[in-house]
């Protein structure tokens, strides 16, 4: 999954925020606007397979222009949609931009 596919899904309203991501957003103070900003400013930096699911790591900036990381995967409930698996600040050196 590349950024073009993720942006297209967002424009077509085919992205769901998972329950885990909603909890992470509340805990870390992120909003839907931060997710949108990350997708528009971000780049796919890593592709993973986790428990049989394909996921893409997107590194971008939130609405305040601070670095943020999204994990985006296929929606298990609807294969046409994508799902935001989680959102977090990049605090480890493995990311291009760190806080």
N, C-alpha and C positions, 0 to 999 in steps of 0.2 A: 504494500500500500504506500503510495507516494503522496506528497503534499497536494498535488493537483486533485487526486481522488478525495482527499480529506476536505479540501476547500469546496469541491463540487458537492459533496454530501452535506456540508454545512449550508451552502446556498439553497439546496433543495430540501432543507429541514429534515435530513435523514441521519441526524446524530442524536443519540440519547445519552443522558448523563446517568451513569450507573448509581445505584444506591451507595456503593463504596465511595465514589467520587463526590457525591453530595455530602457525605459525612466529612470527607477530607476538606471540601470547600468550607464547610461551617467551621471546622477545627482550625483551619489555616487562614481564614478570612478572604477566600477567593470568591468571585462572583461569576455569573454567566458572561459578563463583559470581559473578564480576564481570560476566559476560555476562547472567546472570539478573537481577542487581541493576540493570544498566543498562536492560534491557527494562522491568522493573517501574517504575523511577523515571523513565524517559526520555520524551522527546517527539520525534516526527518533525519535524525542522526543515528538511529539504530533500529534494527528489526529483530524481533525476538519470537520464539515459540515458547509459550508458557502453558503447560498442561494441555497441549494439543491445540491451543489457540494462537493465532498469529497476531502479533501486536507491533505497533510502531511507536517509538519514542520521539516526541516532538519537543524540540527546545525552541522557545521563543520568549517574548516579553509580555507581561500582563498589561493591564490598562494604565498602570503607573510607570510603565517602561522598565520594570524590574524583571530579571530573569525568572522564568517559570518553566516547568516541564509537565507535559501531558503524556499519558499513556493511552493510545487509541487502538481499539480492536474491533473486530466484527461483533455485532450485537447477537448474542445467543438466542434472543427471543424473536428476532426478525433479521434474516440473512441479508436483506436489502439495505439495512441500516448499519451505521457504525455506532460504537459506544465509547464514551470517555470513561476509561477504567479508573483512573486516578489523576490527581493534580498535586504537584508539590514543588517547593523551592529547591533549586539545584545547589546543594551544599557540599557535594563530593567533587573531587577533582576530575572525575571521569566525564563531567559535562563541560561543554565549551565555555559556557558562561556560568559562573558561580556567585553566590551571595557572600 
